[in-house]
Structures are given as structure tokens and as C-alpha cells.
Amino acid sequence: MSLSRKKIEKRKARQKAVRKKILAQREELRKERKLIEVEKQQELERWKLEHGATQEALPGNPELAAKKEARKAQEVANKLQRNIEILKALEAEYDAEQLNRKNLNDKLESEGYNSMKDKMAALQEKALRMKEVADMQALAATEKAEESSAGKKKS
């Protein structure tokens, strides 16, 4: 055999030995994980026995199937009741909004705004006036705060 062939065979043997070693390590880790999993499962089963947890309904156990069905029916009824309460709250909110809209519409009509365009222009004008008033109040508040801080500095 040539020298390069011997080197190649040696390298292959080393690689094979390394693969075997790694495989053995992996198998050991798998065994440990499997043992831990089995222990957890046994502990869970012990806990269920101690605390009286019942098994899920099996095809041949009508008593457990009836209990499961009753529990499901109760959960569905609870969810439906909660949804009904939510819908009633939403309906009340909607009715309040509609009443506010109707009142605003009636108020605008009593002020002489009959068309939609007139009503929108009036609302926009009111909003601008409210913004101006709010800006003036904010400006007055900042001026007052500046005056009071300037008065404190003089003292």
C-alpha cells in the first residue's frame, strides 16, 4: 500500500471511532431524558391518584362521558351568557350615541340649520370657537404660571 492510502485509511478509522463515540454520547443523553420523562409521568399519575382526578371519558364508560358532556354544556352556557351581557352593553352604548346624535340634530335644526351642509359648517364653526377658547385659557394659565414663578424669584 502507498503512504497516502494508509493515511486515508487511518483518517477513516479515526472518523469512524469519533462517530461511534458521539453516537454513544447521544444514546446516553437519550436514556437520561427518557428516564426523566418516565419519572415525570409516574409522578403525574401518582398526583392524579392522590387528588382524585378522573380520567377522560373512554368509549366504553358512559358515566364519564355524561360528566364530560355536562361540563361542556355548562361552559357553553357560561360563554353564551357572557356574550349576551357584552351585546346588551354594546346596544346600550349604541342607543346613547343615537340619542346624542338626534339631540344634536334637533338642536341644529332649531337654530335654523336645515341642510346637512349647513349643519356641518355650524359644527365646524363651533369646534373652531371651542378651540380658540381652549387656546386662550391655556395661554392665560401659562402666563399666570410665569407670573407666579417670576413673583417667587423676586422674593
N, CA, C and O atoms as a DFTB+ gen file, in Angstrom:
620 C
 N C O
     1  1       0.822      -1.183       0.000
     2  2       0.000       0.000       0.000
     3  2       0.864       1.243       0.000
     4  3       1.964       1.272       0.551
     5  1       0.329       2.261      -0.633
     6  2       1.072       3.513      -0.675
     7  2       0.848       4.284       0.622
     8  3      -0.063       3.990       1.396
     9  1       1.673       5.241       0.825
    10  2       1.633       6.038       2.052
    11  2       0.336       6.845       2.137
    12  3      -0.255       6.935       3.213
    13  1      -0.110       7.424       1.049
    14  2      -1.325       8.240       1.069
    15  2      -2.555       7.376       1.356
    16  3      -3.489       7.819       2.024
    17  1      -2.549       6.143       0.847
    18  2      -3.677       5.237       1.093
    19  2      -3.752       4.901       2.588
    20  3      -4.842       4.827       3.157
    21  1      -2.589       4.697       3.222
    22  2      -2.553       4.400       4.652
    23  2      -3.098       5.583       5.451
    24  3      -3.835       5.405       6.421
    25  1      -2.724       6.792       5.031
    26  2      -3.208       7.982       5.711
    27  2      -4.736       8.089       5.585
    28  3      -5.427       8.429       6.546
    29  1      -5.232       7.800       4.415
    30  2      -6.672       7.870       4.181
    31  2      -7.396       6.848       5.056
    32  3      -8.412       7.161       5.678
    33  1      -6.864       5.617       5.100
    34  2      -7.496       4.579       5.917
    35  2      -7.439       4.935       7.398
    36  3      -8.393       4.686       8.135
    37  1      -6.335       5.510       7.831
    38  2      -6.198       5.932       9.214
    39  2      -7.229       7.012       9.548
    40  3      -7.876       6.964      10.594
    41  1      -7.371       7.989       8.643
    42  2      -8.329       9.072       8.857
    43  2      -9.743       8.512       8.934
    44  3     -10.527       8.919       9.792
    45  1     -10.075       7.578       8.041
    46  2     -11.403       6.966       8.059
    47  2     -11.644       6.213       9.356
    48  3     -12.745       6.252       9.905
    49  1     -10.631       5.536       9.842
    50  2     -10.761       4.802      11.103
    51  2     -10.984       5.773      12.261
    52  3     -11.809       5.525      13.140
    53  1     -10.235       6.889      12.250
    54  2     -10.425       7.896      13.300
    55  2     -11.836       8.482      13.245
    56  3     -12.486       8.644      14.278
    57  1     -12.306       8.799      12.038
    58  2     -13.644       9.347      11.883
    59  2     -14.706       8.358      12.350
    60  3     -15.689       8.742      12.983
    61  1     -14.504       7.107      12.040
    62  2     -15.442       6.068      12.467
    63  2     -15.467       5.950      13.983
    64  3     -16.532       5.810      14.584
    65  1     -14.292       6.006      14.599
    66  2     -14.210       5.933      16.058
    67  2     -14.898       7.146      16.693
    68  3     -15.596       7.011      17.699
    69  1     -14.701       8.319      16.109
    70  2     -15.331       9.532      16.629
    71  2     -16.851       9.427      16.494
    72  3     -17.581       9.781      17.420
    73  1     -17.332       8.943      15.345
    74  2     -18.779       8.767      15.147
    75  2     -19.366       7.820      16.176
    76  3     -20.445       8.071      16.713
    77  1     -18.654       6.722      16.453
    78  2     -19.119       5.769      17.459
    79  2     -19.185       6.421      18.832
    80  3     -20.139       6.222      19.584
    81  1     -18.158       7.203      19.149
    82  2     -18.105       7.873      20.444
    83  2     -19.264       8.869      20.572
    84  3     -19.931       8.911      21.605
    85  1     -19.501       9.655      19.544
    86  2     -20.598      10.628      19.557
    87  2     -21.940       9.913      19.661
    88  3     -22.817      10.341      20.412
    89  1     -22.101       8.832      18.914
    90  2     -23.337       8.062      18.971
    91  2     -23.576       7.516      20.372
    92  3     -24.707       7.514      20.858
    93  1     -22.520       7.056      21.013
    94  2     -22.652       6.544      22.385
    95  2     -23.068       7.671      23.333
    96  3     -23.898       7.456      24.217
    97  1     -22.504       8.865      23.161
    98  2     -22.879      10.007      23.997
    99  2     -24.348      10.377      23.794
   100  3     -25.076      10.647      24.749
   101  1     -24.765      10.381      22.521
   102  2     -26.164      10.705      22.224
   103  2     -27.116       9.685      22.843
   104  3     -28.145      10.043      23.417
   105  1     -26.761       8.437      22.718
   106  2     -27.602       7.386      23.307
   107  2     -27.714       7.558      24.815
   108  3     -28.789       7.371      25.385
   109  1     -26.612       7.912      25.462
   110  2     -26.618       8.128      26.909
   111  2     -27.547       9.295      27.269
   112  3     -28.326       9.207      28.218
   113  1     -27.455      10.384      26.500
   114  2     -28.340      11.528      26.746
   115  2     -29.799      11.152      26.531
   116  3     -30.672      11.565      27.295
   117  1     -30.061      10.368      25.491
   118  2     -31.438       9.931      25.226
   119  2     -31.975       9.083      26.367
   120  3     -33.134       9.221      26.759
   121  1     -31.141       8.212      26.894
   122  2     -31.552       7.364      28.014
   123  2     -31.905       8.224      29.226
   124  3     -32.922       8.002      29.883
   125  1     -31.044       9.217      29.516
   126  2     -31.294      10.091      30.659
   127  2     -32.604      10.855      30.483
   128  3     -33.407      10.939      31.412
   129  1     -32.819      11.411      29.291
   130  2     -34.059      12.146      29.041
   131  2     -35.269      11.238      29.151
   132  3     -36.310      11.642      29.669
   133  1     -35.137      10.022      28.668
   134  2     -36.244       9.071      28.735
   135  2     -36.561       8.743      30.190
   136  3     -37.732       8.672      30.563
   137  1     -35.526       8.540      31.023
   138  2     -35.742       8.267      32.445
   139  2     -36.448       9.432      33.131
   140  3     -37.374       9.232      33.917
   141  1     -36.004      10.649      32.827
   142  2     -36.634      11.834      33.411
   143  2     -38.092      11.924      32.987
   144  3     -38.959      12.238      33.803
   145  1     -38.365      11.654      31.729
   146  2     -39.742      11.700      31.220
   147  2     -40.615      10.646      31.898
   148  3     -41.759      10.921      32.258
   149  1     -40.084       9.468      32.067
   150  2     -40.839       8.391      32.741
   151  2     -41.116       8.779      34.188
   152  3     -42.223       8.563      34.681
   153  1     -40.122       9.352      34.879
   154  2     -40.324       9.785      36.260
   155  2     -41.414      10.850      36.352
   156  3     -42.264      10.798      37.240
   157  1     -41.387      11.821      35.428
   158  2     -42.413      12.860      35.430
   159  2     -43.796      12.260      35.218
   160  3     -44.756      12.649      35.885
   161  1     -43.897      11.321      34.297
   162  2     -45.181      10.679      34.012
   163  2     -45.687       9.925      35.236
   164  3     -46.872      10.003      35.561
   165  1     -44.801       9.192      35.921
   166  2     -45.192       8.456      37.117
   167  2     -45.634       9.413      38.226
   168  3     -46.610       9.154      38.931
   169  1     -44.913      10.508      38.368
   170  2     -45.278      11.493      39.384
   171  2     -46.649      12.098      39.093
   172  3     -47.447      12.309      40.006
   173  1     -46.913      12.369      37.840
   174  2     -48.214      12.895      37.437
   175  2     -49.324      11.890      37.740
   176  3     -50.387      12.263      38.237
   177  1     -49.077      10.633      37.441
   178  2     -50.083       9.607      37.718
   179  2     -50.324       9.481      39.222
   180  3     -51.466       9.321      39.652
   181  1     -49.262       9.550      40.023
   182  2     -49.416       9.492      41.486
   183  2     -50.243      10.669      41.989
   184  3     -51.114      10.506      42.843
   185  1     -49.970      11.834      41.464
   186  2     -50.704      13.024      41.877
   187  2     -52.186      12.888      41.537
   188  3     -53.055      13.227      42.340
   189  1     -52.456      12.388      40.338
   190  2     -53.856      12.197      39.928
   191  2     -54.563      11.220      40.862
   192  3     -55.722      11.424      41.223
   193  1     -53.856      10.155      41.253
   194  2     -54.469       9.186      42.158
   195  2     -54.718       9.799      43.535
   196  3     -55.756       9.551      44.149
   197  1     -53.772      10.593      44.015
   198  2     -53.911      11.203      45.331
   199  2     -55.006      12.258      45.363
   200  3     -55.736      12.359      46.349
   201  1     -55.131      13.035      44.312
   202  2     -56.064      14.155      44.308
   203  2     -57.396      13.826      43.645
   204  3     -58.231      14.713      43.472
   205  1     -57.597      12.634      43.292
   206  2     -58.895      12.203      42.772
   207  2     -59.225      12.704      41.387
   208  3     -60.400      12.885      41.065
   209  1     -58.252      12.929      40.578
   210  2     -58.531      13.363      39.217
   211  2     -59.092      12.195      38.426
   212  3     -58.567      11.084      38.485
   213  1     -60.150      12.450      37.695
   214  2     -60.763      11.377      36.914
   215  2     -60.174      11.347      35.518
   216  3     -59.679      12.355      35.012
   217  1     -60.234      10.205      34.918
   218  2     -59.743      10.049      33.559
   219  2     -60.737      10.679      32.593
   220  3     -61.911      10.875      32.907
   221  1     -60.232      10.984      31.424
   222  2     -61.130      11.462      30.383
   223  2     -62.059      10.320      29.983
   224  3     -61.760       9.145      30.197
   225  1     -63.183      10.695      29.402
   226  2     -64.180       9.694      29.057
   227  2     -63.624       8.717      28.022
   228  3     -63.115       9.110      26.972
   229  1     -63.738       7.464      28.346
   230  2     -63.321       6.412      27.432
   231  2     -64.542       5.952      26.654
   232  3     -65.664       6.132      27.128
   233  1     -64.366       5.366      25.480
   234  2     -65.520       4.961      24.686
   235  2     -66.477       4.019      25.425
   236  3     -67.681       4.043      25.167
   237  1     -65.967       3.205      26.323
   238  2     -66.828       2.237      26.992
   239  2     -67.336       2.700      28.350
   240  3     -67.920       1.899      29.080
   241  1     -67.134       3.969      28.716
   242  2     -67.516       4.459      30.037
   243  2     -68.575       5.564      29.887
   244  3     -68.218       6.735      29.759
   245  1     -69.852       5.217      29.902
   246  2     -70.902       6.217      29.683
   247  2     -71.023       7.222      30.831
   248  3     -71.450       8.355      30.608
   249  1     -70.658       6.830      32.048
   250  2     -70.768       7.745      33.188
   251  2     -69.818       8.930      33.026
   252  3     -70.207      10.084      33.208
   253  1     -68.556       8.621      32.680
   254  2     -67.585       9.694      32.473
   255  2     -67.940      10.530      31.246
   256  3     -67.731      11.743      31.237
   257  1     -68.472       9.889      30.220
   258  2     -68.878      10.620      29.023
   259  2     -70.003      11.600      29.361
   260  3     -70.015      12.720      28.850
   261  1     -70.946      11.194      30.212
   262  2     -72.046      12.072      30.605
   263  2     -71.525      13.257      31.410
   264  3     -71.987      14.382      31.221
   265  1     -70.561      13.015      32.314
   266  2     -69.987      14.104      33.098
   267  2     -69.283      15.112      32.187
   268  3     -69.417      16.325      32.348
   269  1     -68.535      14.575      31.232
   270  2     -67.808      15.442      30.312
   271  2     -68.788      16.273      29.478
   272  3     -68.565      17.463      29.255
   273  1     -69.853      15.649      29.029
   274  2     -70.857      16.349      28.227
   275  2     -71.542      17.438      29.049
   276  3     -71.792      18.532      28.543
   277  1     -71.848      17.143      30.319
   278  2     -72.484      18.133      31.193
   279  2     -71.548      19.314      31.432
   280  3     -71.991      20.462      31.438
   281  1     -70.263      19.044      31.627
   282  2     -69.283      20.101      31.840
   283  2     -69.170      20.990      30.596
   284  3     -69.087      22.213      30.704
   285  1     -69.166      20.360      29.417
   286  2     -69.101      21.115      28.166
   287  2     -70.323      22.008      28.006
   288  3     -70.206      23.172      27.623
   289  1     -71.513      21.450      28.305
   290  2     -72.750      22.213      28.176
   291  2     -72.729      23.421      29.114
   292  3     -73.173      24.503      28.730
   293  1     -72.226      23.255      30.323
   294  2     -72.141      24.359      31.284
   295  2     -71.190      25.436      30.787
   296  3     -71.486      26.625      30.909
   297  1     -70.042      25.036      30.224
   298  2     -69.074      26.005      29.703
   299  2     -69.682      26.803      28.554
   300  3     -69.496      28.017      28.468
   301  1     -70.405      26.121      27.676
   302  2     -71.041      26.806      26.548
   303  2     -72.089      27.787      27.059
   304  3     -72.177      28.911      26.565
   305  1     -72.885      27.372      28.046
   306  2     -73.901      28.253      28.605
   307  2     -73.261      29.489      29.232
   308  3     -73.776      30.596      29.077
   309  1     -72.146      29.312      29.938
   310  2     -71.448      30.449      30.550
   311  2     -70.940      31.420      29.492
   312  3     -71.066      32.635      29.642
   313  1     -70.365      30.876      28.418
   314  2     -69.865      31.734      27.346
   315  2     -71.005      32.499      26.678
   316  3     -70.871      33.686      26.381
   317  1     -72.122      31.819      26.445
   318  2     -73.266      32.486      25.830
   319  2     -73.792      33.601      26.728
   320  3     -74.126      34.682      26.242
   321  1     -73.867      33.351      28.025
   322  2     -74.340      34.373      28.965
   323  2     -73.422      35.589      28.948
   324  3     -73.892      36.726      28.961
   325  1     -72.127      35.352      28.918
   326  2     -71.158      36.455      28.874
   327  2     -71.313      37.251      27.581
   328  3     -71.267      38.481      27.597
   329  1     -71.496      36.553      26.466
   330  2     -71.676      37.235      25.184
   331  2     -72.953      38.072      25.180
   332  3     -72.973      39.169      24.622
   333  1     -74.025      37.558      25.802
   334  2     -75.282      38.304      25.878
   335  2     -75.073      39.595      26.664
   336  3     -75.572      40.648      26.267
   337  1     -74.341      39.524      27.777
   338  2     -74.071      40.721      28.571
   339  2     -73.281      41.748      27.765
   340  3     -73.564      42.944      27.826
   341  1     -72.297      41.279      27.017
   342  2     -71.493      42.180      26.189
   343  2     -72.366      42.849      25.130
   344  3     -72.266      44.054      24.899
   345  1     -73.221      42.053      24.493
   346  2     -74.104      42.609      23.458
   347  2     -75.075      43.627      24.034
   348  3     -75.349      44.642      23.395
   349  1     -75.598      43.378      25.223
   350  2     -76.505      44.343      25.856
   351  2     -75.778      45.656      26.140
   352  3     -76.331      46.735      25.926
   353  1     -74.548      45.563      26.617
   354  2     -73.765      46.773      26.888
   355  2     -73.505      47.546      25.597
   356  3     -73.604      48.773      25.573
   357  1     -73.175      46.832      24.531
   358  2     -72.937      47.487      23.241
   359  2     -74.218      48.145      22.717
   360  3     -74.181      49.242      22.159
   361  1     -75.336      47.466      22.903
   362  2     -76.614      48.016      22.444
   363  2     -76.954      49.291      23.217
   364  3     -77.429      50.264      22.634
   365  1     -76.713      49.284      24.520
   366  2     -76.974      50.476      25.326
   367  2     -76.067      51.629      24.884
   368  3     -76.514      52.773      24.802
   369  1     -74.826      51.337      24.607
   370  2     -73.892      52.363      24.137
   371  2     -74.344      52.935      22.795
   372  3     -74.295      54.145      22.576
   373  1     -74.784      52.050      21.904
   374  2     -75.264      52.479      20.592
   375  2     -76.495      53.367      20.739
   376  3     -76.596      54.397      20.073
   377  1     -77.436      52.977      21.608
   378  2     -78.650      53.770      21.821
   379  2     -78.306      55.156      22.364
   380  3     -78.912      56.149      21.961
   381  1     -77.341      55.225      23.272
   382  2     -76.922      56.518      23.822
   383  2     -76.314      57.397      22.731
   384  3     -76.596      58.593      22.672
   385  1     -75.489      56.818      21.873
   386  2     -74.896      57.585      20.776
   387  2     -75.970      58.095      19.825
   388  3     -75.922      59.241      19.379
   389  1     -76.945      57.235      19.518
   390  2     -78.027      57.646      18.616
   391  2     -78.848      58.775      19.239
   392  3     -79.248      59.702      18.534
   393  1     -79.103      58.715      20.539
   394  2     -79.848      59.758      21.229
   395  2     -79.076      61.078      21.187
   396  3     -79.657      62.140      20.967
   397  1     -77.751      60.995      21.403
   398  2     -76.929      62.211      21.325
   399  2     -76.965      62.804      19.924
   400  3     -77.060      64.021      19.766
   401  1     -76.891      61.960      18.918
   402  2     -76.952      62.449      17.530
   403  2     -78.292      63.124      17.242
   404  3     -78.347      64.190      16.629
   405  1     -79.357      62.489      17.693
   406  2     -80.704      63.038      17.458
   407  2     -80.854      64.378      18.166
   408  3     -81.389      65.327      17.594
   409  1     -80.385      64.461      19.409
   410  2     -80.462      65.720      20.156
   411  2     -79.664      66.823      19.467
   412  3     -80.132      67.956      19.353
   413  1     -78.461      66.492      19.009
   414  2     -77.632      67.462      18.315
   415  2     -78.300      67.912      17.018
   416  3     -78.291      69.096      16.681
   417  1     -78.872      66.964      16.306
   418  2     -79.551      67.276      15.053
   419  2     -80.751      68.192      15.314
   420  3     -80.957      69.169      14.594
   421  1     -81.536      67.875      16.339
   422  2     -82.702      68.698      16.680
   423  2     -82.263      70.110      17.093
   424  3     -82.901      71.096      16.727
   425  1     -81.167      70.194      17.860
   426  2     -80.654      71.480      18.310
   427  2     -80.220      72.329      17.121
   428  3     -80.519      73.522      17.057
   429  1     -79.509      71.703      16.174
   430  2     -79.064      72.436      14.983
   431  2     -80.253      72.891      14.138
   432  3     -80.242      73.996      13.594
   433  1     -81.271      72.051      14.026
   434  2     -82.460      72.428      13.254
   435  2     -83.201      73.575      13.935
   436  3     -83.736      74.455      13.261
   437  1     -83.235      73.570      15.276
   438  2     -83.916      74.667      15.988
   439  2     -83.142      75.976      15.840
   440  3     -83.731      77.053      15.937
   441  1     -81.841      75.898      15.610
   442  2     -81.028      77.086      15.378
   443  2     -81.126      77.570      13.937
   444  3     -80.568      78.614      13.599
   445  1     -81.826      76.827      13.085
   446  2     -82.059      77.274      11.722
   447  2     -81.194      76.597      10.678
   448  3     -81.229      76.986       9.510
   449  1     -80.428      75.607      11.060
   450  2     -79.609      74.869      10.090
   451  2     -80.401      73.640       9.648
   452  3     -80.606      72.709      10.428
   453  1     -80.849      73.648       8.369
   454  2     -81.700      72.543       7.911
   455  2     -80.985      71.556       7.001
   456  3     -81.262      70.359       7.062
   457  1     -80.085      72.021       6.171
   458  2     -79.401      71.104       5.273
   459  2     -78.175      70.504       5.963
   460  3     -77.658      71.039       6.943
   461  1     -77.744      69.404       5.427
   462  2     -76.565      68.729       6.001
   463  2     -75.338      69.619       5.889
   464  3     -74.505      69.652       6.794
   465  1     -75.229      70.339       4.783
   466  2     -74.073      71.206       4.569
   467  2     -74.051      72.318       5.618
   468  3     -72.998      72.617       6.181
   469  1     -75.210      72.933       5.882
   470  2     -75.295      73.992       6.889
   471  2     -74.938      73.443       8.276
   472  3     -74.216      74.085       9.038
   473  1     -75.445      72.269       8.586
   474  2     -75.182      71.661       9.899
   475  2     -73.690      71.386      10.086
   476  3     -73.133      71.650      11.151
   477  1     -73.052      70.858       9.052
   478  2     -71.619      70.561       9.143
   479  2     -70.809      71.854       9.298
   480  3     -69.849      71.898      10.067
   481  1     -71.198      72.901       8.568
   482  2     -70.488      74.170       8.683
   483  2     -70.653      74.740      10.091
   484  3     -69.698      75.266      10.662
   485  1     -71.863      74.638      10.654
   486  2     -72.116      75.142      12.007
   487  2     -71.284      74.367      13.028
   488  3     -70.706      74.956      13.941
   489  1     -71.229      73.055      12.870
   490  2     -70.430      72.236      13.798
   491  2     -68.953      72.589      13.706
   492  3     -68.258      72.650      14.720
   493  1     -68.478      72.821      12.492
   494  2     -67.077      73.172      12.315
   495  2     -66.790      74.531      12.955
   496  3     -65.754      74.722      13.591
   497  1     -67.712      75.460      12.780
   498  2     -67.548      76.783      13.374
   499  2     -67.517      76.699      14.906
   500  3     -66.694      77.350      15.549
   501  1     -68.409      75.903      15.481
   502  2     -68.438      75.720      16.934
   503  2     -67.139      75.079      17.430
   504  3     -66.610      75.456      18.475
   505  1     -66.644      74.124      16.679
   506  2     -65.403      73.459      17.063
   507  2     -64.241      74.442      17.044
   508  3     -63.387      74.408      17.930
   509  1     -64.199      75.318      16.042
   510  2     -63.133      76.321      15.971
   511  2     -63.221      77.299      17.144
   512  3     -62.205      77.676      17.729
   513  1     -64.465      77.708      17.482
   514  2     -64.628      78.610      18.612
   515  2     -64.177      77.941      19.916
   516  3     -63.522      78.563      20.752
   517  1     -64.538      76.675      20.072
   518  2     -64.138      75.952      21.282
   519  2     -62.612      75.833      21.351
   520  3     -62.023      75.930      22.428
   521  1     -61.982      75.623      20.195
   522  2     -60.525      75.501      20.167
   523  2     -59.876      76.822      20.532
   524  3     -58.888      76.855      21.266
   525  1     -60.434      77.917      20.018
   526  2     -59.896      79.231      20.342
   527  2     -60.009      79.519      21.839
   528  3     -59.074      80.031      22.455
   529  1     -61.160      79.185      22.411
   530  2     -61.363      79.402      23.848
   531  2     -60.373      78.560      24.647
   532  3     -59.778      79.045      25.610
   533  1     -60.196      77.308      24.254
   534  2     -59.256      76.436      24.957
   535  2     -57.835      76.956      24.841
   536  3     -57.074      76.905      25.807
   537  1     -57.466      77.461      23.655
   538  2     -56.127      78.029      23.470
   539  2     -55.916      79.260      24.338
   540  3     -54.851      79.440      24.928
   541  1     -56.958      80.121      24.413
   542  2     -56.844      81.315      25.246
   543  2     -56.711      80.938      26.720
   544  3     -55.927      81.547      27.448
   545  1     -57.459      79.957      27.152
   546  2     -57.370      79.508      28.546
   547  2     -55.989      78.934      28.839
   548  3     -55.419      79.197      29.897
   549  1     -55.458      78.165      27.923
   550  2     -54.130      77.593      28.113
   551  2     -53.073      78.686      28.158
   552  3     -52.143      78.627      28.963
   553  1     -53.216      79.686      27.290
   554  2     -52.285      80.803      27.263
   555  2     -52.355      81.593      28.566
   556  3     -51.328      81.982      29.122
   557  1     -53.576      81.827      29.049
   558  2     -53.748      82.559      30.302
   559  2     -53.149      81.771      31.465
   560  3     -52.534      82.348      32.361
   561  1     -53.330      80.467      31.446
   562  2     -52.784      79.641      32.524
   563  2     -51.263      79.669      32.510
   564  3     -50.643      79.733      33.571
   565  1     -50.653      79.623      31.337
   566  2     -49.182      79.663      31.271
   567  2     -48.668      81.029      31.692
   568  3     -47.639      81.121      32.361
   569  1     -49.383      82.116      31.301
   570  2     -48.961      83.458      31.715
   571  2     -49.046      83.604      33.227
   572  3     -48.163      84.185      33.857
   573  1     -50.114      83.073      33.797
   574  2     -50.289      83.148      35.242
   575  2     -49.197      82.357      35.954
   576  3     -48.672      82.791      36.980
   577  1     -48.861      81.196      35.403
   578  2     -47.799      80.386      35.994
   579  2     -46.455      81.097      35.894
   580  3     -45.643      81.026      36.816
   581  1     -46.218      81.782      34.778
   582  2     -44.969      82.523      34.610
   583  2     -44.897      83.697      35.581
   584  3     -43.843      83.984      36.147
   585  1     -46.043      84.380      35.767
   586  2     -46.078      85.489      36.692
   587  2     -45.819      85.045      38.124
   588  3     -45.089      85.692      38.875
   589  1     -46.437      83.925      38.479
   590  2     -46.258      83.443      39.847
   591  2     -44.818      82.961      40.069
   592  3     -44.254      83.158      41.145
   593  1     -44.233      82.337      39.059
   594  2     -42.841      81.903      39.222
   595  2     -41.900      83.098      39.230
   596  3     -40.875      83.071      39.912
   597  1     -42.233      84.152      38.476
   598  2     -41.408      85.357      38.469
   599  2     -41.545      86.084      39.811
   600  3     -40.577      86.644      40.325
   601  1     -42.764      86.068      40.372
   602  2     -43.001      86.687      41.680
   603  2     -42.249      85.969      42.769
   604  3     -41.767      86.614      43.701
   605  1     -42.127      84.656      42.691
   606  2     -41.398      83.887      43.685
   607  2     -39.909      84.163      43.583
   608  3     -39.207      84.181      44.595
   609  1     -39.422      84.378      42.365
   610  2     -37.993      84.626      42.189
   611  2     -37.595      85.969      42.785
   612  3     -36.486      86.118      43.297
   613  1     -38.519      86.973      42.720
   614  2     -38.224      88.285      43.259
   615  2     -38.139      88.250      44.772
   616  3     -37.396      89.032      45.365
   617  1     -38.867      87.382      45.395
   618  2     -38.901      87.322      46.856
   619  2     -37.670      86.822      47.470
   620  3     -37.586      86.728      48.694
